[in-house]
Amino acid sequence: MSASESLPELQTTIERLFKAGAEAQNDPAAMPAFLALREALEKGEVRSASPDASSPTGWRVNAWVKQGILLGFRLGALEEMPGAGLSFVDKHTYPVRHFGAGDGVRVVPGGSSIRSGAYLARSVVCMPPMYVNAGAYVDEGTMVDSHALVGSCAQIGKRVHLSAAAQIGGVLEPVNAGPVVIEDDVLVGGNCGVYEGTIVRKGAVLAAGTILTRGTPVYNLVSGEVLRATDELPLMVPENAVVVPGSRAVTKGKGHEWGLSLYAAVIVKYRDDKTSLSTTLEDLLR
């Protein structure tokens, strides 16, 4: 049976075990099913969220995969994990991933960590110290710079640059919640934070210090509209949008009396040749 043919069976088993709750720990099928899922995640054969043109967001959440990741925590026992003379204690089901030269992934020395159950494609570059959590998907040509985080189940596209100290939030529960998605060719500037299922479309640029959450309004100076998440849809940054941190005045109450302003994300333009030229220096580092 091929890997693709076995996935429906694996999904059925994971869903059954997750529904069983604590009783799953006594099921002899539990650990083999989790290990099969973890291997499939690391090979990129399954993802916690997948592109889906029929979805309003363009993405489909694979809740059973997230159920399987959570199952791994339930099945795991604490064990000591030695590393470079330091002491670590974690669930034995999620050890640190190890890469060989044949994997084509650059993990530069200096304290980075990629957890088991994460997928890193060939030509991904990891600059120390950085961290990729279980369930994350990082596609080819992407750079994860120093002090950057790729949270659990986050989806990172091709040729993305996560600049120093960029934080891409993760999500495991609820299992039907969409993860943060950073699509192809996005530049995430230093000290940016993208959280709570936000989707950043292809080619967008987030200037240093931009923060995007489910509750963050994005003011589009080009179109004159305000982009917000809804009860059904996450915040979505348009393709090729250039987003910078800004502020909006408080217009009533004490905030107005005191002359206060609140943080706001602002689309000031859309990416052009000049904007693209400013990002080509990354190629020299690969």
C-alpha positions in Angstrom: 0.0 0.0 0.0 1.4 3.4 -1.0 1.7 6.3 1.5 -1.1 8.2 -0.2 -3.4 5.1 -0.1 -2.7 4.7 3.6 -3.6 8.2 4.6 -7.4 7.8 4.7 -6.9 4.8 7.0 -4.5 6.8 9.2 -7.0 9.6 9.4 -9.7 7.3 10.6 -7.4 5.8 13.2 -6.3 9.2 14.5 -9.9 10.5 14.7 -10.9 7.4 16.7 -8.0 7.7 19.1 -8.5 11.4 19.6 -12.2 10.8 20.4 -11.2 8.2 23.0 -9.4 10.8 25.1 -7.2 9.4 27.9 -8.2 5.9 27.0 -6.1 6.2 23.8 -3.0 5.7 25.9 -4.0 2.1 26.4 -4.7 1.4 22.8 -1.8 -0.5 21.1 -2.6 1.2 17.8 -2.0 4.7 19.2 1.8 5.0 19.2 2.2 3.5 15.7 -0.5 5.8 14.3 1.1 8.9 15.9 4.6 7.9 14.6 3.2 7.4 11.1 1.6 10.8 11.2 4.8 12.5 12.6 6.8 10.9 9.7 4.2 12.1 7.2 4.4 15.6 8.6 8.2 15.6 8.4 8.1 14.5 4.7 5.4 17.1 3.8 2.9 14.4 2.9 0.3 15.8 5.2 -0.2 19.3 6.5 -2.3 20.9 9.2 -3.7 23.2 6.6 -3.6 22.9 2.8 -4.2 25.2 -0.2 -7.8 24.9 -1.3 -9.2 27.1 -4.1 -12.8 26.2 -3.2 -12.4 27.7 0.4 -13.2 31.4 1.0 -9.7 31.8 2.5 -8.0 29.7 -0.1 -6.9 27.3 2.6 -8.5 24.2 4.3 -7.8 23.2 7.9 -7.0 19.5 8.3 -8.4 19.0 11.8 -7.5 15.4 12.0 -3.8 16.2 11.6 -4.0 18.6 14.5 -5.8 15.9 16.5 -2.8 13.6 15.8 -0.3 16.2 16.9 -2.2 16.6 20.2 -2.4 12.8 20.5 1.4 12.8 20.5 1.5 15.0 23.5 -1.0 12.8 25.3 1.1 9.7 24.6 4.4 11.3 25.4 6.3 10.8 28.6 8.9 13.2 30.0 12.4 12.3 29.4 15.8 14.0 29.5 17.2 15.1 26.2 20.9 15.9 26.4 22.2 18.5 24.0 25.6 20.3 23.8 26.1 19.9 27.6 22.7 21.5 28.4 19.8 19.8 30.1 16.4 19.5 28.4 13.2 17.7 29.5 10.3 17.2 27.1 7.8 14.7 25.8 9.7 11.8 24.2 7.3 11.9 21.3 8.7 15.3 20.2 12.5 15.1 20.2 14.6 17.6 18.2 14.8 16.9 14.5 18.2 16.1 13.1 19.2 16.9 9.5 21.9 15.5 7.2 23.6 17.2 4.3 21.4 15.2 1.9 18.3 16.9 3.3 19.4 20.2 1.7 18.4 22.2 4.8 21.0 24.7 6.2 20.9 24.8 10.0 23.7 27.2 10.9 25.5 26.5 14.2 24.4 28.6 17.1 21.4 27.3 19.1 18.6 26.8 16.7 16.0 24.0 17.2 13.5 22.3 14.9 11.0 20.0 16.7 10.0 16.6 15.3 6.8 16.8 13.3 7.9 20.0 11.4 8.5 20.0 7.7 11.4 22.0 6.2 11.9 21.8 2.5 15.2 21.7 0.7 17.1 25.0 0.5 15.5 26.4 3.7 18.0 28.4 5.7 17.9 28.5 9.5 20.0 31.3 11.1 20.7 30.9 14.8 19.0 31.1 17.2 15.6 30.3 15.8 12.8 27.8 16.5 10.3 25.8 14.4 7.6 24.0 16.3 5.8 20.7 15.6 3.2 20.7 12.8 4.8 23.7 11.0 5.4 23.7 7.3 8.3 25.7 5.8 8.6 25.6 2.0 11.7 25.8 -0.2 13.9 28.8 -0.4 12.7 30.3 2.8 15.0 31.9 5.4 14.2 31.8 9.1 16.4 34.5 10.5 17.9 34.9 14.0 15.4 34.9 17.0 12.5 34.1 14.6 9.7 31.7 15.7 7.6 29.5 13.4 4.8 28.4 15.7 3.0 25.0 15.8 1.1 24.3 12.5 2.0 27.6 10.9 2.3 27.4 7.1 5.2 29.3 5.5 5.4 29.4 1.7 8.3 29.5 -0.8 11.0 32.1 -0.8 9.7 33.8 2.4 12.1 35.8 4.5 11.2 35.8 8.2 13.5 38.6 9.4 15.2 38.7 12.8 12.9 38.3 15.8 9.8 37.8 13.6 7.1 35.8 15.4 4.7 33.6 13.5 2.1 32.4 16.0 1.0 28.8 16.3 -2.2 27.1 17.1 -3.3 23.6 18.1 -6.6 24.1 19.8 -9.4 24.3 18.9 -8.5 21.7 16.2 -10.6 23.4 13.6 -8.9 26.8 14.0 -6.9 28.0 11.0 -3.2 28.5 11.5 -1.2 31.5 10.5 -0.4 31.3 6.8 2.4 33.2 5.1 2.2 32.6 1.4 5.0 32.6 -1.2 7.5 35.4 -1.7 6.4 37.4 1.5 8.9 39.5 3.3 8.3 39.7 7.1 10.4 42.4 8.6 12.2 42.4 11.9 10.2 42.3 15.1 7.0 41.6 13.2 4.3 39.5 14.9 1.6 37.6 12.9 -0.9 35.7 15.1 -4.4 34.2 15.4 -4.9 32.7 12.0 -3.9 35.7 9.9 -3.3 35.0 6.3 -0.6 37.1 4.5 -1.0 36.7 0.7 1.7 36.2 -1.9 4.3 38.9 -2.4 3.2 41.0 0.6 5.7 43.0 2.6 5.4 43.6 6.3 7.6 46.4 7.4 9.6 46.0 10.6 7.4 46.2 13.7 4.1 45.4 12.1 1.7 43.4 14.3 -1.2 41.5 12.9 -3.8 39.7 15.0 -7.4 38.7 14.6 -8.5 42.0 16.2 -6.1 44.3 14.2 -7.8 46.5 11.6 -5.7 47.1 8.5 -6.2 50.5 6.9 -5.7 50.4 3.2 -4.7 53.9 2.0 -4.7 52.7 -1.6 -8.3 51.4 -1.8 -9.8 53.5 1.1 -11.2 50.4 2.9 -10.5 48.9 6.3 -9.7 45.2 6.4 -10.9 43.2 9.4 -11.4 39.7 10.5 -15.0 38.5 10.8 -16.7 35.7 12.7 -16.2 33.4 9.7 -13.0 34.7 8.2 -9.5 35.6 9.6 -7.7 38.8 8.8 -6.2 38.6 5.3 -3.5 40.8 3.9 -3.9 41.3 0.1 -1.4 40.1 -2.4 1.7 42.4 -2.9 0.4 44.8 -0.2 3.1 46.8 1.6 2.1 47.1 5.3 3.7 49.4 7.8 3.0 50.1 11.5 1.1 53.3 12.0 -1.4 54.9 14.5 -4.9 56.2 14.6 -6.2 59.0 16.8 -8.6 58.3 19.6 -11.6 60.6 18.8 -13.6 60.6 22.0 -13.4 60.3 25.8 -10.2 60.6 27.8 -8.2 59.2 24.9 -9.2 62.2 22.8 -8.7 64.6 25.7 -5.2 63.3 26.3 -4.3 63.3 22.6 -3.7 59.5 22.5 -3.3 57.3 19.5 -3.7 53.6 19.0 -1.6 51.2 17.0 -2.8 50.6 13.4 -1.5 48.5 10.5 -1.5 50.6 7.3 -1.2 49.5 3.6 0.7 52.3 2.0 1.3 50.9 -1.5 1.5 47.7 -3.4 4.8 45.9 -4.2 6.6 47.1 -7.4 10.0 46.6 -8.9 11.6 49.1 -6.5 10.2 47.3 -3.5 11.4 43.9 -5.0 14.9 45.2 -5.6 15.2 46.1 -1.9 14.8 42.4 -1.0 17.2 40.8 -3.5 20.2 41.0 -1.1 18.9 37.9 0.7 19.9 35.8 -2.3 23.5 36.6 -1.6 23.2 34.9 1.8 21.9 31.6 0.5 
